[in-house]
Amino acid sequence: MASVCEAYGVKCEIHMSGFANLQTLGTTSEDTCEYYERGLVTPGVDCNTPPPYLEEIGDPLDVEGYVHLPQEQEMGYEINWDYIQDNMT
């Protein structure tokens, strides 16, 4: 979707956080996608704790409030394989 918007010069904002959406945002220009919505900032929603099947969150904020693209290959997430093994049915 972002590529189509970029091709036609239409603004596109990604209204969800996560590894894939952060990567998509990183492949577009600021003229197309300008903002990254990290998550719902509301009581009861903890954006700084990863789900149990991941080792870390995909979009930590730096001291200035910016999110950076992972420098690892692929999407940049590390799976908690111990959790996966312990919870297989």
Sequence and secondary structure as in RCSB ss.txt:
>XXXX:A:sequence
MASVCEAYGVKCEIHMSGFANLQTLGTTSEDTCEYYERGLVTPGVDCNTPPPYLEEIGDPLDVEGYVHLPQEQEM
GYEINWDYIQDNMT
>XXXX:A:secstr
 HHHHHHHT    B   SHHHHHHHHTS TTT   B     STT  TTS  TTBSS S  B TTS B    SSTT
   B HHHHHHT  
